[in-house]
Structures are given as structure tokens and as C-alpha cells.
Amino acid sequence: MARKIIDLDSLQPNGKRGETQRPAFTKINDNFAEVYSGLKAAQEAVTAIPAALDAALAGRSLARNYLVNGDFRFWQRGWGLAQGTGSNYLADRWKRDNGNGTLSMARFPLEPGQTAVPGNPRWYMNVNVGASSARNSYQRVSQLIEDVTLLSGRKLTLSFYAKAAPGSKIAVEIEQDFRGQDSSTQMFAGIATLTGTWSRYTMTFDVPSVSGKNTNGAGHCTWVSLWMSTGPDFSNRVPGLGHQTGNFDIAMVQLEDGAAATDFERRPDALELLLCQRYFEKSYNIDVPPGTADGAGRDNQFYDRSVGVGSTSHIRCRVLKRATPAYTVYNDTTGAVSQVSGASGGAGTVTSIVNPGQSGAQVNYVSAPGNWGSSFHWTADAEL
């Protein structure tokens, strides 16, 4: 509406100048109505700004995803873990955990330009489950998130892409692990029924508070577990799953605050690798498995010319570890564990690794007869 002007000068039928009171105040009321309508719209727009900013920034934050290596980019230990039992890490930050059955893990590429899993991810993880009929059998893949207080009392949403034989299921569980200082808290978060094609699955849940719990245990953490198979002994803990076998393909796993799943947060390679290396690091090139006979990137010390006697070298980590790691030394010529390679190729023996710390350690060794100096590869494992 255009602003209404009160006529103050025109001669009116009553012989006086200007509009009478009633039409004048009518215009005033109309003008004020329009002003207040505009103010209300402005207030509503200002009130909506925080939510609009949250929505706009949700896909741009570098700290949304609590999981590290959720798109399975980095496999410093190797690209595949054969069928087996027990607990082992393979994909960085992802742990195989199973009993009375077998489970393998491997990295496979996604075709460039495919759209079934959006965002142009490069890799997915294949989990092959060979379950047994034992009541206490189980197969799961988990990530352990450092510091059990981090997720305490939060509303979280887990999302992931997956495919398997139609009707196969993946169950999700959250477990607060106090490392023996208090009883663990396990929470069933939900179950997804898969199809034969890639689909996205989301689950929203409230994490219990750790109020009153003892959090003094070293390495306390929160498990985020994807269960593929369970025997009857786990029916209360992971209801509706049961024994399963076969291949499960998983990609782009994200755990974030709130009740809605946002687009997968793909952090830069350099940053994602640094996050991985807080827990595991090696001297080998990124795609060379530890234990490989390969000189590229090795540490060496060839200024000590003592032949066939005890000497020392060192390990220096690029990234400070979350805790003092377990160090392992490999002969770069043969890949043998607890050996070094001498100047003439002879295999020296690592006698001890001393003064270990979060940033490195001292390596004591004895050179092979007729050899001096040392070259070797190493790993530093500080996983939870």
C-alpha cells in the first residue's frame, strides 16, 4: 500500500481547509497498520536467522562427523583382512570384532561418476561374514571414539550407505566403555533392513549421560558398532538380528549431533590422515602394508660405523599419539619383525625399544657380523 497523505490545505464542503478528523485518522490508522505489518515480518525474518545459518553451515563444518575415516579412505595396515576371528584393526579406526565365526574386511573402489552413493566417494568397505550356529557367536565392525564423556547426553544421528542380499540386516549399538572402572552401558540404536542396491539408512537416538560414572579408566571410550550377525545369547542386546552370512558393503558412515542426517562431511585428505595418525602411524608410504620389503621412506642411521656390536637408533612420529603407542620395527630389506638392515644387507637384531613416548622411542639393536649402521621401517599403534 502506498503511504496515505492527509490533505491539510484543500477547501472542504464545510468551508474549512483540510480533511475532517475521521478521514484523517483513517489514513493514520492505515499507515500504522502497514508499518506494524512490516515490523512483524522483519521480526520473523530476524528470528529465523539462527536456524537458517545452522542449515547453511551444516554441510560446511569441519567437525560434524565424530567418526574418523567414515568413508574408508585410509587403510594404513593393508587393503584386506582375510577371514578370521578375534579383534583386529584394518581400515584406519575401524575394528573387526567377532567370535565363533569368521569375518573379513576389504577396501573396494566406487566407479568415478557413479551416483548411487552421492558425493563422489572413492571407496567402500566390504565385510564378508561367515557366521556359525553357536549361541554366543557374533560379528561386528566398530569404531571406538576416544573419551566417553564426549557424547554423553547428546542426541545423535548415525547415517550410512549400505547394500547386501535383500533382507539382510545391520544393527547399530552404542556402548559406553569405562575400561573396567565402572559397568559399561549398552544401548541398541536401531536396525536397518538392506536391499540389493545402495541406500542410505539413518538412526537418531539419545546417548545416556555418564553422570555418576567413574571416568578415570585409561582409554575410556564410546563404541559405535555395526552388527552383522549374532547368536541367541545376544538377542536382548541386539534384538531382531540373529545369525547371518554373506557380503555387506558399507560406505560414508557419519555420526553427528541433532535429529537429522546431513550430507557426508568429506574432510581434506591431509586432515583426515592426521586424525588417523593420532592412533596409528607408519614409516612406509601410505598404501604399503607394514612388513613389506620396501626401502622407500625407511629410517636409517649409517653414521655409526661400529661393526657387529650393539648400537642405537630412533623413531620419530610425525603426529603426537593419543597415548604411548606400541612400537614395532621391520627390516626394510626382508620385512622381518624386530630386525634392522645393515650397511652390507645383513640382518641386525632389535634388542629393545626403550624410552617410548607419544612422539617416538629409542631403538637398540645389534648389527649383523660384518655390518654397521641400520635401516628399518616402523609402526606406532595407539588404538583404543
N, C-alpha and C positions, 0 to 999 in steps of 0.2 A: 504494500500500500504506500502511495506517495504521502509525504508529510502534508497534513491539512493546516492551512493558514487561516487564522481568524481575521476577518475583514474589520478593520478598525476605522476606515475612512468613508466608505460608501454611504450615501444618504439613503436611509431606510424609510419605508412607508409611514412610520410614525413621526417622521421629520427629524429624527436624530441620526447621528453618524455612527457607523459600526454595527456589527451584529448584536442581537439581543443575547441575554445570558444563556438561554437554553441551547441554541445552535452553537454558541461559542464553547460552552462546556462539553457539548457533544464531541466537538472536534478535539478538545483537550483529552477527553477520555479515550477517543480512538487512537490518538498519538501515543498515550501512555500504554495502552494495550499492546500496540505494536512493539514499543520499547521493551516491555517486560517479556513479551514472547521471544524477542531476540536474546535477552539476557538468559532466559531459561535454556534456550538452545546452546548458548555459549557455555553455561554451567555444565550441561550434559556432555558437551564435547570435551571440556577440561577433565571432568570425572572419568571419561573413557580413555584418557591418555595413558595411564599406567598399564591398563590391560592391553592396549594397542602396542605399546612399547614392548611388553613381555612377549606378545605374539610375534612381533617383528624381529626381536633379538633371539627368540627361542632356537632358531636354526643356525645362529651365528656364534654362540658362546663356545669357548674352547674348554669348558669344564662341565658340560651337561652329562656326559656319559661316565658313570662311575666305573665302568668296566674298561680295562686296558686291552688293546688288540682285539676288539669286538668284531672286527672284520677279517681276522685271521691272516693279517699281512705278514707277520713275523714268526718264523719257526727257526730260531737260532740253533736248536738241538738237532734239527733234521726235518725233512718234509713228511715223514711217515713213521708210524709206530706200529709194529706188527701185532697180530693178535696175542693177547697175554692177559695176565691177571695182576692184581696189586695196584699200587698207586704210582703214577709216573707223570711228569710234565713233558709236553712235547711242543705244541703251539705255545708261544710265549704267553704265560699267565694262565693257561688252560691245563687242567689236570685230569688225567684218566684215573678213575677210582672204581674198582669193581672186585667182586668176589664170587667164587664158584661159577664162573663163566668166563668169557673172553670178550675183549673189546679192542678194536684197532682205531687209530686216528690217522688221517692223511689230508694233505692240502691239495686241492684241485683248482684249476683256473676257470673263471667265468669268461665266456666269449666276449671280446670287445664289442660294444654297441648293443649288447642284449638289454632288454627292458623288463624282463621278468623280475629281476632284483634291481630296483632303481638306484640311481646314484653312481653308476659305473664302478662298482666294486671289482677288484681283480681276482679275489679268491673266495672259496668257501671251504668249510671243513666237512669231510666225510667221516662218519662214525659207523663202523660195522660191528654189530652186536651179535655175539654167539652165546646166547643165554643158556642156562641149564634149567633143569626142573627142580633144583634144590629149593627148599623153603627159604633159605637165607641167602639166595643169590641176588645180586644187584649189579647194575651197570649204569654209570652216570659220568657226565663231564661237568667239571665245576671250575669256577674262578673264586679264589679267596681274596676278599677285599680287606686290606690292611686296616686295623683299628676298629674294633667292634662298636665303638661309640659313634662312628661317623654316620651311620644310617639309623641310629636309634630314634624311634618315634616318628620316622618320616613316612609320608605317603609316597609310594614309588610306583613307577610303571616300567615293566620289562617288555621289550619288543624284540622280535627276531623273525627272520625268514627261514623257512624250512620246507623240505619235501621228503617223502618216503612212500612206501607202498600204501595205497589208500586204506584208511582206518588205523594206521599206526599212530601211536601217541607219544608225546613228550610231556612229562610232568615237571613242574617247577617248584623248587623248595628253597626257602631262606633259612639258614641256620646261623645262630649267634654262638660262636665258639670262644669260650673264655680260657682255653688252654689249661684245663684242669683246676682252675681257681674257683670255678662255680659250675653249676649244671648248665649244659648247653640248652638253648631254646630253638626248637624247630617249628617252622611254620609252612604249611602247604599253601602255595600261592595260586595254583590252578593247573589245568591240564589242557593241552591242545591236541585235537584230532587232525592229523595231516592228510593231505591228498597227494596225488602223484605229480603235482606241479608246484612250483614255488608260490607260497602265500605268506603273508605277514600275520603274525599272531601277537596279541598284546594281553597283558595281565596287570591289573592295578591292585595294590594291597597296602596295608598299613604294617610297618615293621614294629615289633614290640619295643618298648622302652627298656633300656638296661639299668634303669633306676633301681638301686638296691643290690645290684650285682657286683661281684668282685672283678675289677678290670685290671688287676695287677699282673696277670699272666703274660709272660713274654710272647709276643706274636699273636695276641688275640685278634680275631678277625670275623668277618661275616662271609659264609659260604653262599654262593649263588649257584645252584645245581640244576642241571638239565638231566632228568632221569629218563632212561630209555627202556629199562626192564627191572622188575622187582619180583621176588618171590613172596609168598603169603606172609612171611614174617614182617614185611614192610607195609602191609595193607592199611594199617592205621596211620602210618607216617606219610605214605604216598598213595592215597586211595584212588581206585579206578584205573590203575596201570597194569600190573601183572606181568607175566613173562612175555617177552617179545624178542624177535630176532630180525636181522636184516640191516639194510643200509639206511642211515639217516643223514641227510645233507642239511647243513646249517650255515647261515650267513648273517652278518650285520646284527649282532646282538647288542642291545643297548638297555641300560638301566639308568633311569633319570627321575628327578623329582616331579611330583604332580600326578594328576589323574589322566593325563593324555600323553600319547606317544607322539613325539616329533620326528622329523626326518633324522636319519642316522648322522651322527656327528663324525665326520671324517677329518681327523686332525692331520697336520702335515707329517710326512714320513719321519722327518728329523725329530719332531716332538714325540711321536708315538714310540719310536725306538728308544728314546731317552727314558720314557716311562717304563718300558720293558726292562731296560738295563738296570734299573733300580733293584731288580730282583734276580736277573741273570745276565751275565756278560761273558764274552769270549774274545780271544785274540784273533781267531780265524775271521776271514771275510764272512759277511752276513749269511750267505747261503751255503757255506761249507760246514758240514756237521763236525762236531768235536770228535777227535780220534782219527781224522783223515790225515794221511801223509801228504802234507802241503806246506811249503815254506812261506807262502805269502802272508805277511803280517806277523810273522813269528817274533818273539822277543829273543834277543841274543846278547851274549857277553863274551867277546873274543879278545878282550884286553888282558885277561888273566891267563898267563902262559904256564901256570903250574900243570905239569903233566901227570895224569893218573892219580891225583890226590883230591882231597876234599876242598870245595870252594863254595862260593855263594853267588846267587843272582837275585832277581826280584821280580815281583808282579806289581804293576800299577794300573788300577782300574780307571777308566775314563769317567765313570759315574759312581758317586758315592752310594754304597748299598744301604738298604733299609736296616741291616744288621750285619755283623761279621759273617761273611759267607764261607761256604766250604770251597776250598781251592783244590783244583785238580790240574796236574801238569801232564802234557802229552809230548812225546818225541815227535818233532816235526817231520822227521825223515821216515819213520815207520808208523806213527800214530799210537805207539805203545804208551800205556799209562805209567806215570811215575818214573819216566825216563827223560833224559835230555840227549841231544845230539852234539858230539864233539866236533872239533875243527876238521878232523880226518874222517868224520862219519861214524865213529864208534859210539855206542850207546852208553851214556853215563847213567848212574842211578840216583834218583832223588832220595835223599836220606831223611829229610824232614822239611816241613813248611812251618816256619816259626814267625812269631810276632804278627799273626794275621790281624787285620783290621778292616774297616769298611772301605778303605781306599787302596789296600794292597797287602803284600806279605813278602817275607824273605824266603827264598828257596835255597836250601842246602843240598849239595849234590857231590858225588864222587865221579870224576871223569873216568872214562874207559882207558885201559892201558894204552899208552902212546898217543892219547888225545888230550887236548886242553880246550878251555872255554866251553860254552854251552849255547845251544839254541833250543827253543821249545815253544809250544802253544800252551794256553791255559784257559780254564773256565772258572768263574766265580758264581756260586749258586747261593742266593739268599732267599729263595722262595719260602712261602709260609707253609 
